[in-house]
Amino acid sequence: MENRPPYTINNEMLGLVATISTKLGRIMHYQDMSAYPRLRRNNRIESIHSSLAIEANSLTLGNVRDVIAGKAVAGPEREIREVKNAYAAYAELADLNPYRLEELLRLHGIMTAGLVRESGKLRSGEEGVFANGKCIFMAPPARLVLGQMEDLFTWLREECNRIQPLLLSSIFHYEFVFIHPFADGNGRMARLWQTALLAQWQPIFAYLPIENQIYKYQSEYYAAISSSYRAGESTPFIIFMLHMIDAVLDELLEKDVLGEDNECVKKLLAVMKYDISYKAKELQEILGLKATAGLKRNYIEPAMRQGLIAMTIPDKPTSRNQRYYRIK
C-alpha cells in the first residue's frame, strides 16, 4: 500500500501505552462486563450523550437516559432521533467487523437514519472540519474519498497485528477525521470506530466512556486534530487520545479501590435493592441515621464518586424530586 498514514512513535507515546496496559491488568475482573449490567448501561448512555453533545446535541444526560428508556422527552425531534440512532449503532459493537469499509457504511446508515440524505453513503460534496464556528481545515475532495477510505481500511487490515491497538485505533481516528468521508456524522462515527477497534483487543472498551473524556476536553480534542493537520502526521492526536484513555481507566480504578474499604458505602449498598430508586429521606430512615447531611457526606457522595449509585436527575442534583439508585 502506497498511502500509509504518517505518524512518529516517541517516548511519551510508549510511556502512555505502558501505563495504560498496566492499569488494564489491574482491572481484569471487569473484563466480563455482563456482571455489571447497570454500570455497563450507564457507561453506554454517558458515551452516547457525550459523543452527541460534542456535535451540539442539546439534550441533557437525563434526557438521553429517558429517550433510551422509551420515555417522552421534550426536545427537538432531530436530537431525539440522534439519540435513538446512536443507541442502535452502539448496540452493534459486539458483532461488527471494524476492519471492513462495508461495515462502516452500514453503521453510518444506522447512526444517521432519517437525518441525512446520504445516510450510509460516502459524501458527494465538499466538507471541512469545524471547531467553534471556525474551519480547521478543508477535507480532501469528494472524488478522492472512496480511494482514500479503501486505502485506510487496507492499511488497517494489514497492520492490525503489527501496531499496538491503542496506537492503531488512534491513528485510524485521526485519519478518518482528516478524510471526513460523510456529509454528516463524521465525529460520531470516528469515536464509535475507535471504540470498536479497542473492543476487539480488550472487550471492556465497549463500555468505557472514552467519549465522556473527549467531551470534557473538547477544545483540546479539536486542537489535537489541528496540530496533527499542521504537522502532517497524527502524532499529536495519538498522544491526546492516549491521555483520554488513561484518564478513563484512572476513574474506573478510583471507583474500584475506594469501594473496597468504605464501610458506610457497604452499608448503603446492603440496603439498596437493584431497580429501585430511593429518596435521601428514605435511605436515612432505613439506615437509622439522625441527619440527612451525614447521609450525603458519608454514604451517598462516596458511593457516587465510586460509580456505585447514581441520581435519577443528574442534571439537577438539588432537586426535591431527586432519587438514588444502585448501579452495581
C-alpha positions as CSV (number, residue, x, y, z in Angstrom):
1,M,0.0,0.0,0.0
2,E,1.4,3.4,-1.0
3,N,-0.7,5.8,1.1
4,R,0.3,4.8,4.6
5,P,-0.8,7.1,7.5
6,P,2.2,9.1,8.7
7,Y,3.0,9.1,12.4
8,T,6.0,9.1,14.7
9,I,6.4,6.9,17.7
10,N,8.0,8.8,20.6
11,N,8.9,8.2,24.3
12,E,5.7,9.9,25.6
13,M,3.6,7.6,23.5
14,L,5.4,4.5,24.6
15,G,5.2,5.6,28.3
16,L,1.4,6.1,28.0
17,V,0.9,2.7,26.3
18,A,2.9,1.0,29.1
19,T,0.9,2.9,31.8
20,I,-2.5,2.0,30.2
21,S,-1.5,-1.6,29.8
22,T,-0.6,-1.8,33.5
23,K,-3.9,-0.3,34.5
24,L,-5.8,-2.7,32.3
25,G,-4.1,-5.5,34.1
26,R,-5.3,-4.2,37.4
27,I,-8.9,-4.2,36.3
28,M,-9.1,-7.5,34.6
29,H,-12.0,-8.6,36.8
30,Y,-14.1,-6.0,35.0
31,Q,-13.5,-7.7,31.6
32,D,-16.7,-9.6,31.8
33,M,-19.0,-6.6,32.0
34,S,-22.1,-8.9,32.0
35,A,-21.6,-9.0,35.8
36,Y,-22.2,-5.2,36.0
37,P,-25.3,-4.6,33.9
38,R,-26.2,-1.2,35.4
39,L,-22.6,0.1,35.2
40,R,-22.4,-1.2,31.6
41,R,-25.7,0.6,30.7
42,N,-24.8,3.8,32.4
43,N,-21.4,4.0,30.7
44,R,-23.0,3.4,27.4
45,I,-25.5,6.2,28.0
46,E,-22.7,8.5,29.0
47,S,-20.8,7.7,25.8
48,I,-23.8,8.4,23.7
49,H,-24.6,11.7,25.5
50,S,-21.0,12.9,25.3
51,S,-20.5,12.0,21.6
52,L,-23.7,13.7,20.6
53,A,-23.0,16.8,22.8
54,I,-19.7,17.3,21.1
55,E,-21.7,17.7,17.9
56,A,-24.0,20.3,19.5
57,N,-26.9,18.0,20.6
58,S,-28.5,19.9,23.4
59,L,-30.2,17.1,25.3
60,T,-29.1,16.6,28.8
61,L,-27.7,13.3,30.2
62,G,-31.1,12.8,31.9
63,N,-32.9,13.4,28.6
64,V,-30.7,10.9,26.8
65,R,-31.4,8.3,29.6
66,D,-35.2,8.9,29.3
67,V,-35.1,8.6,25.4
68,I,-33.3,5.3,25.7
69,A,-35.8,4.1,28.3
70,G,-38.6,4.9,25.9
71,K,-40.0,7.8,27.9
72,A,-41.4,11.0,26.4
73,V,-38.9,13.8,26.3
74,A,-39.5,17.5,25.4
75,G,-36.8,18.4,22.9
76,P,-36.0,18.8,19.2
77,E,-37.2,15.8,17.3
78,R,-34.0,15.6,15.3
79,E,-31.9,15.4,18.5
80,I,-34.2,12.7,20.0
81,R,-33.7,10.8,16.7
82,E,-29.9,11.2,17.0
83,V,-30.0,9.6,20.5
84,K,-32.1,6.6,19.3
85,N,-29.9,6.1,16.3
86,A,-26.7,6.3,18.3
87,Y,-28.1,3.8,20.8
88,A,-28.9,1.4,18.0
89,A,-25.4,1.9,16.5
90,Y,-23.6,1.3,19.8
91,A,-25.6,-1.9,20.3
92,E,-23.9,-3.3,17.2
93,L,-20.4,-3.0,18.8
94,A,-20.2,-6.6,19.9
95,D,-21.0,-8.0,16.4
96,L,-19.5,-5.7,13.8
97,N,-16.2,-6.2,12.0
98,P,-14.3,-2.9,12.3
99,Y,-11.8,-3.8,9.6
100,R,-14.3,-3.6,6.7
101,L,-15.5,-0.4,4.9
102,E,-18.8,-2.1,4.2
103,E,-19.5,-2.3,8.0
104,L,-18.6,1.3,8.4
105,L,-21.2,2.3,5.8
106,R,-23.8,0.0,7.4
107,L,-23.2,1.5,10.8
108,H,-23.3,5.1,9.4
109,G,-26.7,4.1,7.9
110,I,-27.9,3.2,11.4
111,M,-26.3,6.3,13.0
112,T,-27.8,8.8,10.6
113,A,-31.1,7.1,9.6
114,G,-33.8,9.7,8.8
115,L,-31.3,12.5,9.5
116,V,-29.2,13.0,6.3
117,R,-29.8,12.4,2.6
118,E,-26.6,10.4,2.1
119,S,-27.1,8.1,5.1
120,G,-24.9,5.0,4.8
121,K,-23.1,6.6,1.7
122,L,-19.8,8.4,1.2
123,R,-20.2,12.1,0.6
124,S,-20.7,13.6,-2.8
125,G,-20.0,17.2,-1.8
126,E,-17.1,19.1,-0.2
127,E,-16.6,19.2,3.6
128,G,-14.4,20.8,6.3
129,V,-13.6,20.2,9.9
130,F,-15.0,23.0,12.1
131,A,-14.5,24.0,15.8
132,N,-16.2,26.9,17.4
133,G,-17.6,28.0,14.1
134,K,-14.1,28.2,12.5
135,C,-12.8,25.9,9.8
136,I,-9.7,23.9,11.0
137,F,-9.1,22.5,7.5
138,M,-10.9,21.5,4.4
139,A,-11.2,17.8,3.8
140,P,-10.0,16.1,0.6
141,P,-12.2,16.5,-2.5
142,A,-15.2,14.1,-2.7
143,R,-13.8,12.4,-5.8
144,L,-10.9,11.1,-3.7
145,V,-12.8,9.9,-0.7
146,L,-13.6,6.3,-1.9
147,G,-10.0,5.6,-2.8
148,Q,-8.7,7.1,0.5
149,M,-11.1,5.1,2.6
150,E,-10.3,1.9,0.8
151,D,-6.6,2.6,1.4
152,L,-7.2,3.3,5.0
153,F,-9.1,0.1,5.6
154,T,-6.5,-1.9,3.6
155,W,-3.8,-0.4,5.9
156,L,-6.0,-1.2,9.0
157,R,-6.2,-4.9,8.0
158,E,-2.5,-5.1,7.2
159,E,-1.3,-3.5,10.4
160,C,-3.9,-4.8,12.9
161,N,-1.5,-7.5,14.2
162,R,1.6,-5.3,13.9
163,I,0.7,-2.0,15.6
164,Q,-0.3,-1.8,19.2
165,P,-4.2,-1.4,19.3
166,L,-4.1,1.8,21.3
167,L,-1.9,3.4,18.6
168,L,-3.7,1.7,15.7
169,S,-7.1,2.9,16.8
170,S,-5.9,6.5,17.5
171,I,-4.2,6.7,14.1
172,F,-7.4,5.5,12.4
173,H,-9.5,8.0,14.4
174,Y,-7.4,10.9,13.1
175,E,-7.2,9.7,9.5
176,F,-10.9,9.2,9.5
177,V,-11.5,12.8,10.7
178,F,-9.0,14.0,8.1
179,I,-10.7,12.3,5.2
180,H,-14.2,13.3,6.6
181,P,-15.9,10.6,4.4
182,F,-19.5,11.5,5.2
183,A,-21.7,14.6,4.7
184,D,-22.7,14.3,8.4
185,G,-21.9,12.1,11.4
186,N,-18.1,12.0,10.9
187,G,-17.2,12.8,14.5
188,R,-19.7,10.3,15.9
189,M,-18.5,7.6,13.6
190,A,-14.8,8.3,14.2
191,R,-15.3,7.9,18.0
192,L,-17.5,4.9,17.7
193,W,-15.0,3.2,15.4
194,Q,-12.0,3.8,17.7
195,T,-14.1,2.2,20.5
196,A,-14.9,-0.8,18.2
197,L,-11.2,-1.3,17.4
198,L,-10.2,-1.2,21.0
199,A,-13.1,-3.5,22.0
200,Q,-11.7,-6.1,19.5
201,W,-8.5,-6.0,21.6
202,Q,-10.0,-5.7,25.1
203,P,-13.8,-6.2,25.4
204,I,-14.0,-3.8,28.3
205,F,-13.5,-0.9,25.9
206,A,-17.0,-1.4,24.5
207,Y,-18.3,0.0,27.8
208,L,-15.7,2.6,28.8
209,P,-17.0,6.1,28.2
210,I,-14.0,7.5,26.4
211,E,-16.3,9.9,24.6
212,N,-17.1,11.4,28.0
213,Q,-13.4,12.3,28.5
214,I,-13.3,13.8,25.0
215,Y,-16.4,15.9,25.8
216,K,-14.7,17.3,28.9
217,Y,-11.7,18.3,26.8
218,Q,-13.5,19.2,23.7
219,S,-11.3,22.2,22.8
220,E,-8.2,20.2,23.3
221,Y,-9.7,17.5,21.1
222,Y,-10.0,19.9,18.2
223,A,-6.6,21.4,19.0
224,A,-5.0,18.0,18.7
225,I,-6.7,17.5,15.3
226,S,-5.5,20.9,14.2
227,S,-1.9,20.2,15.5
228,S,-1.8,16.9,13.6
229,Y,-3.0,18.6,10.4
230,R,-0.3,21.2,10.6
231,A,2.3,18.6,11.5
232,G,1.3,16.4,8.6
233,E,1.0,13.4,10.8
234,S,-1.3,12.0,13.6
235,T,1.3,12.1,16.4
236,P,-0.2,15.0,18.5
237,F,-3.7,13.4,18.2
238,I,-2.4,9.9,19.2
239,I,-0.9,11.4,22.4
240,F,-4.1,13.3,23.2
241,M,-6.2,10.1,22.8
242,L,-3.8,8.1,24.9
243,H,-4.2,10.6,27.7
244,M,-8.0,10.4,27.4
245,I,-7.9,6.6,27.6
246,D,-5.6,6.8,30.6
247,A,-7.9,9.2,32.4
248,V,-10.9,6.9,31.9
249,L,-9.0,3.9,33.4
250,D,-8.0,6.1,36.3
251,E,-11.6,6.8,37.0
252,L,-12.5,3.1,37.0
253,L,-9.6,2.3,39.2
254,E,-10.5,5.0,41.7
255,K,-14.1,3.6,41.9
256,D,-12.8,0.1,42.4
257,V,-10.2,1.0,45.1
258,L,-12.4,3.2,47.1
259,G,-15.2,0.7,47.0
260,E,-13.2,-2.0,48.9
261,D,-12.8,-0.2,52.2
262,N,-15.6,2.2,52.8
263,E,-17.8,0.7,55.5
264,C,-20.5,3.4,55.1
265,V,-20.8,2.7,51.4
266,K,-21.0,-1.1,52.1
267,K,-23.9,-0.4,54.5
268,L,-25.7,1.8,51.9
269,L,-25.4,-0.8,49.2
270,A,-26.6,-3.5,51.5
271,V,-30.0,-1.8,52.0
272,M,-30.4,-0.6,48.3
273,K,-32.2,-3.1,46.0
274,Y,-31.5,-3.1,42.3
275,D,-34.0,-1.3,40.0
276,I,-35.5,0.6,42.9
277,S,-34.8,4.3,43.5
278,Y,-34.8,5.9,46.9
279,K,-35.2,9.5,48.2
280,A,-32.5,10.6,50.6
281,K,-35.0,10.7,53.5
282,E,-36.0,7.1,52.8
283,L,-32.3,6.0,52.9
284,Q,-31.8,8.0,56.1
285,E,-34.7,6.1,57.8
286,I,-33.6,2.7,56.6
287,L,-30.1,3.2,57.8
288,G,-31.3,4.7,61.1
289,L,-29.3,8.0,60.7
290,K,-30.2,11.2,62.5
291,A,-29.2,13.7,59.8
292,T,-29.5,13.9,56.0
293,A,-26.3,15.8,55.9
294,G,-24.3,12.9,57.3
295,L,-26.0,10.5,54.9
296,K,-24.9,12.6,51.9
297,R,-21.4,13.2,53.2
298,N,-20.5,9.7,54.4
299,Y,-22.7,7.5,52.3
300,I,-24.2,8.9,49.2
301,E,-21.4,11.1,47.9
302,P,-18.6,8.5,48.3
303,A,-20.8,5.9,46.6
304,M,-21.5,8.2,43.7
305,R,-17.8,9.0,43.3
306,Q,-17.1,5.3,43.1
307,G,-19.8,4.9,40.5
308,L,-21.8,2.5,42.7
309,I,-25.0,4.6,42.8
310,A,-26.4,7.4,40.6
311,M,-29.0,10.1,40.7
312,T,-32.3,9.9,38.7
313,I,-32.0,13.6,37.9
314,P,-28.2,14.1,37.5
315,D,-28.6,17.5,35.8
316,K,-30.4,18.9,38.9
317,P,-28.6,17.5,41.9
318,T,-30.5,19.5,44.4
319,S,-34.0,18.8,43.0
320,R,-36.6,17.9,45.7
321,N,-37.6,15.0,43.4
322,Q,-34.1,13.6,43.4
323,R,-33.8,9.9,44.0
324,Y,-30.8,7.5,44.0
325,Y,-30.4,4.0,42.6
326,R,-27.8,1.3,42.7
327,I,-25.6,0.7,39.7
328,K,-23.6,-2.4,40.8
